[in-house]
Amino acid sequence: MESKKCPKCSSNNIDVLAEGVFKCSDCGAVFTCTKQAIPADLSYLQEESSISVFDKSRITAAILAILGGAFGLHKFYIGNYKMGKVYIFLACIGFLSFFIGVIEGIIYLCVSDEEFARRCHINNF
């Protein structure tokens, strides 16, 4: 297995949270790393990696969900624009998105930072 480095602090102290999701033990950064296949005619390039750091605050997302959940502010904040647009549509119909937003805000407060980052990266909450 190839050794991973933190994209923020370049530390080698990396913990595996889930498949493809890692956490730096030194700075606490949560990031994903996926390997992309290289075509045979470009095999001299070995392999390419894509690394992205999830730097959204769980507490900020929870506050946005509780206060602005009816309009999907928390979904826009974590980068799930499609669901944010659904929340705006639901807000035009009635108050259903308000209650869902409050419930999601409570869930965001109850999960750990690592679980929040994993869910936002993999499942888009």
KETOR-799618 format. One record per atom (N, C-alpha, C, O): residue in one letter; x, y, z; atom name. Coordinates in nm, 3 decimals. Layout:
// residues N
+------+---------+---------+---------+-------+
| ropa |      xx |      yy |      zz | rokol |
+------+---------+---------+---------+-------+
|    A |       X |       Y |       Z |    CA |
...
+------+---------+---------+---------+-------+
This chain:
// residues 125
+------+---------+---------+---------+-------+
| ropa |      xx |      yy |      zz | rokol |
+------+---------+---------+---------+-------+
|    M |   0.084 |  -0.119 |   0.000 |     N |
|    M |   0.000 |   0.000 |   0.000 |    CA |
|    M |   0.088 |   0.125 |   0.000 |     C |
|    M |   0.187 |   0.131 |   0.073 |     O |
|    E |   0.054 |   0.219 |  -0.077 |     N |
|    E |   0.130 |   0.343 |  -0.091 |    CA |
|    E |   0.103 |   0.432 |   0.029 |     C |
|    E |  -0.010 |   0.442 |   0.077 |     O |
|    S |   0.210 |   0.499 |   0.079 |     N |
|    S |   0.192 |   0.585 |   0.194 |    CA |
|    S |   0.126 |   0.717 |   0.153 |     C |
|    S |   0.158 |   0.773 |   0.048 |     O |
|    K |   0.036 |   0.763 |   0.234 |     N |
|    K |  -0.040 |   0.885 |   0.205 |    CA |
|    K |   0.020 |   1.000 |   0.285 |     C |
|    K |   0.074 |   0.980 |   0.394 |     O |
|    K |   0.008 |   1.119 |   0.229 |     N |
|    K |   0.051 |   1.241 |   0.298 |    CA |
|    K |  -0.068 |   1.334 |   0.308 |     C |
|    K |  -0.151 |   1.341 |   0.218 |     O |
|    C |  -0.075 |   1.406 |   0.418 |     N |
|    C |  -0.182 |   1.504 |   0.438 |    CA |
|    C |  -0.162 |   1.620 |   0.340 |     C |
|    C |  -0.051 |   1.674 |   0.330 |     O |
|    P |  -0.268 |   1.659 |   0.268 |     N |
|    P |  -0.253 |   1.770 |   0.173 |    CA |
|    P |  -0.238 |   1.906 |   0.241 |     C |
|    P |  -0.197 |   2.003 |   0.176 |     O |
|    K |  -0.271 |   1.915 |   0.371 |     N |
|    K |  -0.258 |   2.044 |   0.441 |    CA |
|    K |  -0.121 |   2.059 |   0.508 |     C |
|    K |  -0.056 |   2.162 |   0.494 |     O |
|    C |  -0.078 |   1.954 |   0.582 |     N |
|    C |   0.046 |   1.968 |   0.659 |    CA |
|    C |   0.157 |   1.874 |   0.614 |     C |
|    C |   0.267 |   1.879 |   0.669 |     O |
|    S |   0.131 |   1.788 |   0.516 |     N |
|    S |   0.228 |   1.692 |   0.460 |    CA |
|    S |   0.275 |   1.587 |   0.559 |     C |
|    S |   0.381 |   1.529 |   0.542 |     O |
|    S |   0.196 |   1.563 |   0.663 |     N |
|    S |   0.230 |   1.462 |   0.762 |    CA |
|    S |   0.201 |   1.323 |   0.706 |     C |
|    S |   0.115 |   1.306 |   0.620 |     O |
|    N |   0.275 |   1.223 |   0.757 |     N |
|    N |   0.251 |   1.084 |   0.719 |    CA |
|    N |   0.163 |   1.011 |   0.820 |     C |
|    N |   0.132 |   0.893 |   0.800 |     O |
|    N |   0.122 |   1.078 |   0.928 |     N |
|    N |   0.038 |   1.016 |   1.030 |    CA |
|    N |  -0.107 |   1.022 |   0.986 |     C |
|    N |  -0.181 |   1.113 |   1.025 |     O |
|    I |  -0.149 |   0.925 |   0.905 |     N |
|    I |  -0.281 |   0.924 |   0.846 |    CA |
|    I |  -0.361 |   0.805 |   0.897 |     C |
|    I |  -0.311 |   0.693 |   0.899 |     O |
|    D |  -0.485 |   0.830 |   0.940 |     N |
|    D |  -0.577 |   0.725 |   0.983 |    CA |
|    D |  -0.682 |   0.705 |   0.875 |     C |
|    D |  -0.724 |   0.800 |   0.809 |     O |
|    V |  -0.725 |   0.580 |   0.858 |     N |
|    V |  -0.828 |   0.548 |   0.760 |    CA |
|    V |  -0.963 |   0.552 |   0.831 |     C |
|    V |  -0.985 |   0.478 |   0.928 |     O |
|    L |  -1.056 |   0.639 |   0.783 |     N |
|    L |  -1.190 |   0.647 |   0.841 |    CA |
|    L |  -1.287 |   0.552 |   0.771 |     C |
|    L |  -1.368 |   0.487 |   0.835 |     O |
|    A |  -1.277 |   0.546 |   0.641 |     N |
|    A |  -1.360 |   0.459 |   0.557 |    CA |
|    A |  -1.283 |   0.438 |   0.428 |     C |
|    A |  -1.175 |   0.496 |   0.410 |     O |
|    E |  -1.335 |   0.358 |   0.340 |     N |
|    E |  -1.266 |   0.334 |   0.214 |    CA |
|    E |  -1.253 |   0.464 |   0.135 |     C |
|    E |  -1.352 |   0.522 |   0.093 |     O |
|    G |  -1.130 |   0.507 |   0.115 |     N |
|    G |  -1.103 |   0.629 |   0.040 |    CA |
|    G |  -1.115 |   0.757 |   0.121 |     C |
|    G |  -1.096 |   0.865 |   0.066 |     O |
|    V |  -1.145 |   0.748 |   0.252 |     N |
|    V |  -1.158 |   0.867 |   0.338 |    CA |
|    V |  -1.054 |   0.856 |   0.449 |     C |
|    V |  -1.048 |   0.755 |   0.519 |     O |
|    F |  -0.972 |   0.960 |   0.464 |     N |
|    F |  -0.861 |   0.958 |   0.558 |    CA |
|    F |  -0.864 |   1.080 |   0.649 |     C |
|    F |  -0.925 |   1.182 |   0.616 |     O |
|    K |  -0.795 |   1.069 |   0.765 |     N |
|    K |  -0.785 |   1.180 |   0.859 |    CA |
|    K |  -0.640 |   1.192 |   0.904 |     C |
|    K |  -0.576 |   1.093 |   0.940 |     O |
|    C |  -0.589 |   1.314 |   0.902 |     N |
|    C |  -0.453 |   1.341 |   0.948 |    CA |
|    C |  -0.453 |   1.345 |   1.101 |     C |
|    C |  -0.532 |   1.418 |   1.161 |     O |
|    S |  -0.365 |   1.268 |   1.164 |     N |
|    S |  -0.356 |   1.266 |   1.310 |    CA |
|    S |  -0.295 |   1.393 |   1.366 |     C |
|    S |  -0.320 |   1.429 |   1.481 |     O |
|    D |  -0.216 |   1.463 |   1.284 |     N |
|    D |  -0.149 |   1.584 |   1.332 |    CA |
|    D |  -0.238 |   1.708 |   1.325 |     C |
|    D |  -0.255 |   1.777 |   1.426 |     O |
|    C |  -0.296 |   1.738 |   1.208 |     N |
|    C |  -0.374 |   1.862 |   1.193 |    CA |
|    C |  -0.525 |   1.838 |   1.195 |     C |
|    C |  -0.602 |   1.934 |   1.204 |     O |
|    G |  -0.570 |   1.712 |   1.186 |     N |
|    G |  -0.712 |   1.682 |   1.192 |    CA |
|    G |  -0.787 |   1.697 |   1.060 |     C |
|    G |  -0.909 |   1.685 |   1.058 |     O |
|    A |  -0.716 |   1.722 |   0.950 |     N |
|    A |  -0.780 |   1.739 |   0.820 |    CA |
|    A |  -0.841 |   1.606 |   0.774 |     C |
|    A |  -0.777 |   1.502 |   0.786 |     O |
|    V |  -0.961 |   1.611 |   0.723 |     N |
|    V |  -1.026 |   1.493 |   0.665 |    CA |
|    V |  -1.022 |   1.510 |   0.514 |     C |
|    V |  -1.061 |   1.614 |   0.461 |     O |
|    F |  -0.974 |   1.406 |   0.443 |     N |
|    F |  -0.964 |   1.416 |   0.299 |    CA |
|    F |  -0.992 |   1.281 |   0.234 |     C |
|    F |  -0.983 |   1.177 |   0.298 |     O |
|    T |  -1.025 |   1.287 |   0.106 |     N |
|    T |  -1.045 |   1.165 |   0.029 |    CA |
|    T |  -0.933 |   1.153 |  -0.073 |     C |
|    T |  -0.873 |   1.253 |  -0.113 |     O |
|    C |  -0.906 |   1.032 |  -0.113 |     N |
|    C |  -0.802 |   1.007 |  -0.212 |    CA |
|    C |  -0.848 |   0.890 |  -0.297 |     C |
|    C |  -0.866 |   0.779 |  -0.246 |     O |
|    T |  -0.867 |   0.914 |  -0.424 |     N |
|    T |  -0.909 |   0.808 |  -0.515 |    CA |
|    T |  -0.806 |   0.795 |  -0.627 |     C |
|    T |  -0.753 |   0.895 |  -0.676 |     O |
|    K |  -0.779 |   0.672 |  -0.666 |     N |
|    K |  -0.686 |   0.648 |  -0.775 |    CA |
|    K |  -0.765 |   0.639 |  -0.904 |     C |
|    K |  -0.871 |   0.578 |  -0.909 |     O |
|    Q |  -0.711 |   0.700 |  -1.006 |     N |
|    Q |  -0.776 |   0.698 |  -1.137 |    CA |
|    Q |  -0.695 |   0.608 |  -1.229 |     C |
|    Q |  -0.572 |   0.611 |  -1.228 |     O |
|    A |  -0.764 |   0.529 |  -1.309 |     N |
|    A |  -0.697 |   0.439 |  -1.401 |    CA |
|    A |  -0.633 |   0.518 |  -1.515 |     C |
|    A |  -0.688 |   0.617 |  -1.561 |     O |
|    I |  -0.518 |   0.471 |  -1.558 |     N |
|    I |  -0.445 |   0.534 |  -1.669 |    CA |
|    I |  -0.453 |   0.438 |  -1.788 |     C |
|    I |  -0.428 |   0.319 |  -1.771 |     O |
|    P |  -0.487 |   0.486 |  -1.907 |     N |
|    P |  -0.492 |   0.398 |  -2.025 |    CA |
|    P |  -0.357 |   0.332 |  -2.050 |     C |
|    P |  -0.252 |   0.386 |  -2.013 |     O |
|    A |  -0.359 |   0.213 |  -2.115 |     N |
|    A |  -0.238 |   0.134 |  -2.138 |    CA |
|    A |  -0.132 |   0.211 |  -2.216 |     C |
|    A |  -0.013 |   0.195 |  -2.188 |     O |
|    D |  -0.171 |   0.292 |  -2.312 |     N |
|    D |  -0.072 |   0.365 |  -2.392 |    CA |
|    D |  -0.002 |   0.476 |  -2.313 |     C |
|    D |   0.097 |   0.532 |  -2.359 |     O |
|    L |  -0.055 |   0.507 |  -2.196 |     N |
|    L |   0.009 |   0.607 |  -2.109 |    CA |
|    L |   0.060 |   0.542 |  -1.980 |     C |
|    L |   0.070 |   0.609 |  -1.877 |     O |
|    S |   0.093 |   0.414 |  -1.986 |     N |
|    S |   0.130 |   0.339 |  -1.866 |    CA |
|    S |   0.257 |   0.394 |  -1.799 |     C |
|    S |   0.280 |   0.369 |  -1.681 |     O |
|    Y |   0.338 |   0.468 |  -1.873 |     N |
|    Y |   0.459 |   0.524 |  -1.815 |    CA |
|    Y |   0.428 |   0.627 |  -1.706 |     C |
|    Y |   0.516 |   0.664 |  -1.628 |     O |
|    L |   0.302 |   0.674 |  -1.700 |     N |
|    L |   0.264 |   0.772 |  -1.599 |    CA |
|    L |   0.232 |   0.707 |  -1.464 |     C |
|    L |   0.204 |   0.778 |  -1.367 |     O |
|    Q |   0.234 |   0.574 |  -1.457 |     N |
|    Q |   0.202 |   0.497 |  -1.337 |    CA |
|    Q |   0.056 |   0.515 |  -1.298 |     C |
|    Q |  -0.029 |   0.446 |  -1.354 |     O |
|    E |   0.025 |   0.602 |  -1.207 |     N |
|    E |  -0.114 |   0.626 |  -1.166 |    CA |
|    E |  -0.130 |   0.769 |  -1.120 |     C |
|    E |  -0.033 |   0.835 |  -1.082 |     O |
|    E |  -0.252 |   0.817 |  -1.125 |     N |
|    E |  -0.284 |   0.953 |  -1.089 |    CA |
|    E |  -0.372 |   0.949 |  -0.965 |     C |
|    E |  -0.458 |   0.861 |  -0.954 |     O |
|    S |  -0.354 |   1.040 |  -0.873 |     N |
|    S |  -0.439 |   1.046 |  -0.755 |    CA |
|    S |  -0.514 |   1.177 |  -0.751 |     C |
|    S |  -0.464 |   1.281 |  -0.793 |     O |
|    S |  -0.635 |   1.170 |  -0.700 |     N |
|    S |  -0.717 |   1.290 |  -0.682 |    CA |
|    S |  -0.742 |   1.306 |  -0.533 |     C |
|    S |  -0.802 |   1.218 |  -0.471 |     O |
|    I |  -0.699 |   1.415 |  -0.476 |     N |
|    I |  -0.714 |   1.438 |  -0.332 |    CA |
|    I |  -0.800 |   1.562 |  -0.312 |     C |
|    I |  -0.775 |   1.666 |  -0.372 |     O |
|    S |  -0.900 |   1.549 |  -0.226 |     N |
|    S |  -0.981 |   1.666 |  -0.191 |    CA |
|    S |  -0.998 |   1.671 |  -0.040 |     C |
|    S |  -1.023 |   1.569 |   0.023 |     O |
|    V |  -0.984 |   1.788 |   0.017 |     N |
|    V |  -0.997 |   1.808 |   0.161 |    CA |
|    V |  -1.135 |   1.862 |   0.190 |     C |
|    V |  -1.180 |   1.957 |   0.126 |     O |
|    F |  -1.203 |   1.800 |   0.287 |     N |
|    F |  -1.334 |   1.847 |   0.327 |    CA |
|    F |  -1.314 |   1.941 |   0.445 |     C |
|    F |  -1.277 |   1.897 |   0.554 |     O |
|    D |  -1.339 |   2.070 |   0.423 |     N |
|    D |  -1.310 |   2.168 |   0.526 |    CA |
|    D |  -1.435 |   2.244 |   0.572 |     C |
|    D |  -1.425 |   2.358 |   0.617 |     O |
|    K |  -1.550 |   2.183 |   0.562 |     N |
|    K |  -1.675 |   2.247 |   0.607 |    CA |
|    K |  -1.699 |   2.215 |   0.753 |     C |
|    K |  -1.678 |   2.102 |   0.797 |     O |
|    S |  -1.743 |   2.314 |   0.828 |     N |
|    S |  -1.768 |   2.297 |   0.971 |    CA |
|    S |  -1.904 |   2.232 |   0.995 |     C |
|    S |  -2.006 |   2.273 |   0.940 |     O |
|    R |  -1.903 |   2.130 |   1.080 |     N |
|    R |  -2.026 |   2.061 |   1.117 |    CA |
|    R |  -2.119 |   2.154 |   1.194 |     C |
|    R |  -2.241 |   2.151 |   1.173 |     O |
|    I |  -2.064 |   2.237 |   1.282 |     N |
|    I |  -2.145 |   2.328 |   1.363 |    CA |
|    I |  -2.209 |   2.435 |   1.275 |     C |
|    I |  -2.327 |   2.468 |   1.292 |     O |
|    T |  -2.134 |   2.489 |   1.180 |     N |
|    T |  -2.189 |   2.589 |   1.088 |    CA |
|    T |  -2.303 |   2.529 |   1.007 |     C |
|    T |  -2.407 |   2.592 |   0.987 |     O |
|    A |  -2.282 |   2.406 |   0.958 |     N |
|    A |  -2.387 |   2.339 |   0.881 |    CA |
|    A |  -2.511 |   2.317 |   0.967 |     C |
|    A |  -2.623 |   2.331 |   0.919 |     O |
|    A |  -2.492 |   2.282 |   1.094 |     N |
|    A |  -2.606 |   2.260 |   1.184 |    CA |
|    A |  -2.683 |   2.390 |   1.208 |     C |
|    A |  -2.806 |   2.390 |   1.207 |     O |
|    I |  -2.611 |   2.498 |   1.230 |     N |
|    I |  -2.677 |   2.628 |   1.253 |    CA |
|    I |  -2.753 |   2.671 |   1.128 |     C |
|    I |  -2.866 |   2.719 |   1.138 |     O |
|    L |  -2.692 |   2.653 |   1.011 |     N |
|    L |  -2.761 |   2.688 |   0.887 |    CA |
|    L |  -2.884 |   2.599 |   0.866 |     C |
|    L |  -2.986 |   2.646 |   0.814 |     O |
|    A |  -2.875 |   2.472 |   0.905 |     N |
|    A |  -2.989 |   2.382 |   0.889 |    CA |
|    A |  -3.103 |   2.422 |   0.980 |     C |
|    A |  -3.220 |   2.419 |   0.940 |     O |
|    I |  -3.072 |   2.461 |   1.103 |     N |
|    I |  -3.178 |   2.498 |   1.198 |    CA |
|    I |  -3.240 |   2.632 |   1.163 |     C |
|    I |  -3.362 |   2.647 |   1.168 |     O |
|    L |  -3.156 |   2.730 |   1.128 |     N |
|    L |  -3.208 |   2.865 |   1.101 |    CA |
|    L |  -3.255 |   2.884 |   0.957 |     C |
|    L |  -3.353 |   2.954 |   0.933 |     O |
|    G |  -3.185 |   2.823 |   0.862 |     N |
|    G |  -3.220 |   2.845 |   0.722 |    CA |
|    G |  -3.249 |   2.716 |   0.647 |     C |
|    G |  -3.239 |   2.711 |   0.524 |     O |
|    G |  -3.284 |   2.612 |   0.723 |     N |
|    G |  -3.309 |   2.481 |   0.662 |    CA |
|    G |  -3.423 |   2.481 |   0.563 |     C |
|    G |  -3.423 |   2.401 |   0.469 |     O |
|    A |  -3.519 |   2.567 |   0.582 |     N |
|    A |  -3.634 |   2.573 |   0.492 |    CA |
|    A |  -3.589 |   2.609 |   0.350 |     C |
|    A |  -3.654 |   2.569 |   0.253 |     O |
|    F |  -3.481 |   2.682 |   0.338 |     N |
|    F |  -3.431 |   2.724 |   0.207 |    CA |
|    F |  -3.308 |   2.646 |   0.163 |     C |
|    F |  -3.247 |   2.678 |   0.061 |     O |
|    G |  -3.271 |   2.543 |   0.240 |     N |
|    G |  -3.159 |   2.457 |   0.203 |    CA |
|    G |  -3.022 |   2.519 |   0.216 |     C |
|    G |  -2.928 |   2.477 |   0.149 |     O |
|    L |  -3.009 |   2.620 |   0.302 |     N |
|    L |  -2.879 |   2.687 |   0.317 |    CA |
|    L |  -2.769 |   2.589 |   0.356 |     C |
|    L |  -2.656 |   2.600 |   0.309 |     O |
|    H |  -2.803 |   2.492 |   0.443 |     N |
|    H |  -2.703 |   2.394 |   0.485 |    CA |
|    H |  -2.659 |   2.305 |   0.370 |     C |
|    H |  -2.543 |   2.264 |   0.365 |     O |
|    K |  -2.749 |   2.274 |   0.279 |     N |
|    K |  -2.715 |   2.190 |   0.164 |    CA |
|    K |  -2.622 |   2.265 |   0.068 |     C |
|    K |  -2.527 |   2.208 |   0.015 |     O |
|    F |  -2.651 |   2.394 |   0.047 |     N |
|    F |  -2.562 |   2.475 |  -0.036 |    CA |
|    F |  -2.424 |   2.486 |   0.029 |     C |
|    F |  -2.322 |   2.482 |  -0.039 |     O |
|    Y |  -2.421 |   2.502 |   0.162 |     N |
|    Y |  -2.295 |   2.516 |   0.236 |    CA |
|    Y |  -2.206 |   2.392 |   0.219 |     C |
|    Y |  -2.086 |   2.405 |   0.199 |     O |
|    I |  -2.264 |   2.272 |   0.229 |     N |
|    I |  -2.182 |   2.151 |   0.218 |    CA |
|    I |  -2.157 |   2.109 |   0.074 |     C |
|    I |  -2.086 |   2.011 |   0.049 |     O |
|    G |  -2.214 |   2.184 |  -0.021 |     N |
|    G |  -2.185 |   2.158 |  -0.161 |    CA |
|    G |  -2.285 |   2.070 |  -0.233 |     C |
|    G |  -2.260 |   2.030 |  -0.347 |     O |
|    N |  -2.397 |   2.039 |  -0.170 |     N |
|    N |  -2.500 |   1.956 |  -0.234 |    CA |
|    N |  -2.605 |   2.049 |  -0.294 |     C |
|    N |  -2.714 |   2.066 |  -0.239 |     O |
|    Y |  -2.571 |   2.109 |  -0.409 |     N |
|    Y |  -2.655 |   2.212 |  -0.471 |    CA |
|    Y |  -2.788 |   2.158 |  -0.521 |     C |
|    Y |  -2.889 |   2.228 |  -0.518 |     O |
|    K |  -2.788 |   2.034 |  -0.567 |     N |
|    K |  -2.912 |   1.975 |  -0.619 |    CA |
|    K |  -3.018 |   1.967 |  -0.507 |     C |
|    K |  -3.134 |   2.005 |  -0.528 |     O |
|    M |  -2.977 |   1.919 |  -0.389 |     N |
|    M |  -3.072 |   1.911 |  -0.278 |    CA |
|    M |  -3.108 |   2.051 |  -0.226 |     C |
|    M |  -3.220 |   2.072 |  -0.179 |     O |
|    G |  -3.017 |   2.146 |  -0.235 |     N |
|    G |  -3.048 |   2.283 |  -0.196 |    CA |
|    G |  -3.161 |   2.340 |  -0.280 |     C |
|    G |  -3.249 |   2.409 |  -0.229 |     O |
|    K |  -3.158 |   2.311 |  -0.410 |     N |
|    K |  -3.265 |   2.356 |  -0.499 |    CA |
|    K |  -3.397 |   2.288 |  -0.466 |     C |
|    K |  -3.503 |   2.349 |  -0.477 |     O |
|    V |  -3.391 |   2.160 |  -0.426 |     N |
|    V |  -3.513 |   2.088 |  -0.386 |    CA |
|    V |  -3.573 |   2.154 |  -0.262 |     C |
|    V |  -3.695 |   2.169 |  -0.253 |     O |
|    Y |  -3.489 |   2.193 |  -0.166 |     N |
|    Y |  -3.537 |   2.259 |  -0.045 |    CA |
|    Y |  -3.605 |   2.392 |  -0.079 |     C |
|    Y |  -3.708 |   2.425 |  -0.020 |     O |
|    I |  -3.548 |   2.468 |  -0.171 |     N |
|    I |  -3.611 |   2.595 |  -0.211 |    CA |
|    I |  -3.748 |   2.568 |  -0.272 |     C |
|    I |  -3.844 |   2.640 |  -0.244 |     O |
|    F |  -3.758 |   2.465 |  -0.355 |     N |
|    F |  -3.886 |   2.428 |  -0.415 |    CA |
|    F |  -3.986 |   2.389 |  -0.306 |     C |
|    F |  -4.102 |   2.430 |  -0.310 |     O |
|    L |  -3.941 |   2.308 |  -0.209 |     N |
|    L |  -4.031 |   2.266 |  -0.100 |    CA |
|    L |  -4.074 |   2.384 |  -0.013 |     C |
|    L |  -4.185 |   2.386 |   0.039 |     O |
|    A |  -3.986 |   2.484 |   0.002 |     N |
|    A |  -4.020 |   2.602 |   0.081 |    CA |
|    A |  -4.132 |   2.681 |   0.014 |     C |
|    A |  -4.214 |   2.743 |   0.082 |     O |
|    C |  -4.136 |   2.678 |  -0.119 |     N |
|    C |  -4.244 |   2.748 |  -0.191 |    CA |
|    C |  -4.377 |   2.677 |  -0.173 |     C |
|    C |  -4.483 |   2.741 |  -0.178 |     O |
|    I |  -4.373 |   2.546 |  -0.152 |     N |
|    I |  -4.497 |   2.468 |  -0.137 |    CA |
|    I |  -4.552 |   2.478 |   0.004 |     C |
|    I |  -4.673 |   2.494 |   0.022 |     O |
|    G |  -4.467 |   2.470 |   0.104 |     N |
|    G |  -4.515 |   2.472 |   0.242 |    CA |
|    G |  -4.400 |   2.471 |   0.341 |     C |
|    G |  -4.287 |   2.505 |   0.307 |     O |
|    F |  -4.431 |   2.431 |   0.463 |     N |
|    F |  -4.332 |   2.434 |   0.571 |    CA |
|    F |  -4.260 |   2.301 |   0.592 |     C |
|    F |  -4.186 |   2.287 |   0.689 |     O |
|    L |  -4.280 |   2.204 |   0.504 |     N |
|    L |  -4.218 |   2.073 |   0.520 |    CA |
|    L |  -4.066 |   2.085 |   0.526 |     C |
|    L |  -4.003 |   2.020 |   0.610 |     O |
|    S |  -4.006 |   2.164 |   0.441 |     N |
|    S |  -3.860 |   2.176 |   0.439 |    CA |
|    S |  -3.806 |   2.239 |   0.567 |     C |
|    S |  -3.691 |   2.213 |   0.605 |     O |
|    F |  -3.885 |   2.321 |   0.635 |     N |
|    F |  -3.841 |   2.380 |   0.762 |    CA |
|    F |  -3.819 |   2.270 |   0.866 |     C |
|    F |  -3.716 |   2.268 |   0.934 |     O |
|    F |  -3.917 |   2.179 |   0.878 |     N |
|    F |  -3.906 |   2.072 |   0.977 |    CA |
|    F |  -3.793 |   1.976 |   0.943 |     C |
|    F |  -3.721 |   1.930 |   1.032 |     O |
|    I |  -3.778 |   1.946 |   0.815 |     N |
|    I |  -3.668 |   1.858 |   0.774 |    CA |
|    I |  -3.533 |   1.924 |   0.804 |     C |
|    I |  -3.440 |   1.857 |   0.849 |     O |
|    G |  -3.523 |   2.054 |   0.779 |     N |
|    G |  -3.399 |   2.127 |   0.808 |    CA |
|    G |  -3.363 |   2.125 |   0.955 |     C |
|    G |  -3.247 |   2.107 |   0.990 |     O |
|    V |  -3.462 |   2.143 |   1.042 |     N |
|    V |  -3.438 |   2.140 |   1.187 |    CA |
|    V |  -3.390 |   2.002 |   1.229 |     C |
|    V |  -3.297 |   1.989 |   1.308 |     O |
|    I |  -3.454 |   1.898 |   1.176 |     N |
|    I |  -3.414 |   1.761 |   1.210 |    CA |
|    I |  -3.272 |   1.734 |   1.162 |     C |
|    I |  -3.193 |   1.674 |   1.235 |     O |
|    E |  -3.239 |   1.777 |   1.040 |     N |
|    E |  -3.103 |   1.758 |   0.990 |    CA |
|    E |  -3.001 |   1.836 |   1.074 |     C |
|    E |  -2.891 |   1.787 |   1.098 |     O |
|    G |  -3.037 |   1.955 |   1.119 |     N |
|    G |  -2.948 |   2.031 |   1.206 |    CA |
|    G |  -2.918 |   1.958 |   1.335 |     C |
|    G |  -2.804 |   1.958 |   1.382 |     O |
|    I |  -3.019 |   1.895 |   1.393 |     N |
|    I |  -2.999 |   1.817 |   1.516 |    CA |
|    I |  -2.910 |   1.697 |   1.487 |     C |
|    I |  -2.823 |   1.663 |   1.568 |     O |
|    I |  -2.931 |   1.632 |   1.373 |     N |
|    I |  -2.846 |   1.518 |   1.336 |    CA |
|    I |  -2.701 |   1.563 |   1.319 |     C |
|    I |  -2.610 |   1.495 |   1.365 |     O |
|    Y |  -2.680 |   1.677 |   1.253 |     N |
|    Y |  -2.543 |   1.729 |   1.236 |    CA |
|    Y |  -2.477 |   1.753 |   1.371 |     C |
|    Y |  -2.356 |   1.730 |   1.385 |     O |
|    L |  -2.552 |   1.799 |   1.470 |     N |
|    L |  -2.495 |   1.823 |   1.603 |    CA |
|    L |  -2.463 |   1.694 |   1.677 |     C |
|    L |  -2.375 |   1.693 |   1.764 |     O |
|    C |  -2.532 |   1.586 |   1.643 |     N |
|    C |  -2.514 |   1.459 |   1.715 |    CA |
|    C |  -2.403 |   1.371 |   1.659 |     C |
|    C |  -2.352 |   1.285 |   1.730 |     O |
|    V |  -2.364 |   1.390 |   1.533 |     N |
|    V |  -2.259 |   1.305 |   1.476 |    CA |
|    V |  -2.122 |   1.368 |   1.498 |     C |
|    V |  -2.111 |   1.488 |   1.521 |     O |
|    S |  -2.017 |   1.285 |   1.490 |     N |
|    S |  -1.881 |   1.336 |   1.506 |    CA |
|    S |  -1.838 |   1.409 |   1.378 |     C |
|    S |  -1.903 |   1.397 |   1.274 |     O |
|    D |  -1.730 |   1.485 |   1.388 |     N |
|    D |  -1.677 |   1.557 |   1.272 |    CA |
|    D |  -1.637 |   1.460 |   1.161 |     C |
|    D |  -1.661 |   1.486 |   1.043 |     O |
|    E |  -1.576 |   1.346 |   1.200 |     N |
|    E |  -1.533 |   1.248 |   1.101 |    CA |
|    E |  -1.653 |   1.187 |   1.029 |     C |
|    E |  -1.651 |   1.171 |   0.907 |     O |
|    E |  -1.758 |   1.154 |   1.104 |     N |
|    E |  -1.878 |   1.096 |   1.044 |    CA |
|    E |  -1.948 |   1.198 |   0.954 |     C |
|    E |  -1.999 |   1.162 |   0.848 |     O |
|    F |  -1.950 |   1.323 |   0.996 |     N |
|    F |  -2.009 |   1.431 |   0.915 |    CA |
|    F |  -1.935 |   1.444 |   0.782 |     C |
|    F |  -1.998 |   1.452 |   0.676 |     O |
|    A |  -1.801 |   1.446 |   0.788 |     N |
|    A |  -1.721 |   1.459 |   0.665 |    CA |
|    A |  -1.740 |   1.337 |   0.576 |     C |
|    A |  -1.752 |   1.351 |   0.454 |     O |
|    R |  -1.744 |   1.218 |   0.635 |     N |
|    R |  -1.762 |   1.096 |   0.557 |    CA |
|    R |  -1.898 |   1.096 |   0.488 |     C |
|    R |  -1.907 |   1.064 |   0.369 |     O |
|    R |  -2.003 |   1.132 |   0.560 |     N |
|    R |  -2.137 |   1.134 |   0.500 |    CA |
|    R |  -2.149 |   1.240 |   0.391 |     C |
|    R |  -2.213 |   1.216 |   0.289 |     O |
|    C |  -2.089 |   1.354 |   0.413 |     N |
|    C |  -2.098 |   1.461 |   0.313 |    CA |
|    C |  -2.021 |   1.426 |   0.188 |     C |
|    C |  -2.063 |   1.460 |   0.077 |     O |
|    H |  -1.908 |   1.357 |   0.201 |     N |
|    H |  -1.829 |   1.318 |   0.085 |    CA |
|    H |  -1.889 |   1.201 |   0.010 |     C |
|    H |  -1.896 |   1.203 |  -0.113 |     O |
|    I |  -1.934 |   1.099 |   0.083 |     N |
|    I |  -1.978 |   0.976 |   0.020 |    CA |
|    I |  -2.126 |   0.979 |  -0.015 |     C |
|    I |  -2.164 |   0.948 |  -0.127 |     O |
|    N |  -2.209 |   1.016 |   0.082 |     N |
|    N |  -2.354 |   1.009 |   0.061 |    CA |
|    N |  -2.419 |   1.143 |   0.036 |     C |
|    N |  -2.538 |   1.147 |   0.004 |     O |
|    N |  -2.347 |   1.252 |   0.049 |     N |
|    N |  -2.404 |   1.386 |   0.037 |    CA |
|    N |  -2.521 |   1.406 |   0.131 |     C |
|    N |  -2.616 |   1.476 |   0.097 |     O |
|    F |  -2.516 |   1.346 |   0.248 |     N |
|    F |  -2.616 |   1.359 |   0.356 |    CA |
|    F |  -2.754 |   1.367 |   0.298 |     C |
|    F |  -2.852 |   1.378 |   0.371 |     O |
+------+---------+---------+---------+-------+
